[in-house]
């Protein structure tokens, strides 16, 4: 298990594009994949239904090691745990849906770990349109990542099965961004 998740963010000087799709030869059927520009799987997400009423998704690296476990609670909030087992792992973040209209979704993300007497303020916001596979992830007023459909010339309607995730330079962990995209699309 990689202990550097959310501790040592990637500090690149240029934006990183990942392509998100469920249809790729290197992925089991139904798993979501995040691929680099060469078509190599960077992250993959497995879906597991638990016996209880909550659902669980596990974000894996390219070698299949669990990085984050995402659990949907009965209250409708998501929780992200470090590693592959939520029961034995450290809680990293919580996600609360603040707007859920037919076409528009907004999420607030709270990083866990800082104890404060002040009311909790969100660390990230995710705003967008899941049907169009379009969202922005904000840290304050800065866009740290965004998704968009892949438009082509002479194609009036883009396909929604594959879309682009652009992560802008900064101190946000790419695995965290991938996890937020999974939650956004749910």
C-alpha angles and dihedrals in degrees: 000000000000110000093191095077109129091355103080109032120197112261106201124162094218132052117267120224121206123180117222121209144143092212112074130124092236095056131079113243112282096014118123117232135199109207133188124230091274092057095253117143110248098171134004130191125215122199120219127180112211126212089252122069094267127092128221133206125187122208109213130190122233091276092053097255114146113246103168136007116211117202127187110214126212089255091061096252122125123225126197120211129189112250132002105304120060094197095059099032139090117261108240105174146355126216124203124190108228100173125026111169125155093269106013130062130184125188132188117210122205119193109217123222108063113099112209137164091217121090111274115265120196120254096206137017125205117201128175155084115293095194089058092042087234126136144137125219113211133196101194104312095335123098107227097176142358140187129215140170116257108250121199131194114265091016108109094187118040119220114253097206093086128032141168127255114197117194113195124217115276143086101303119117114241092220090056090051091050090050091051090052090053091052092045092054094048 
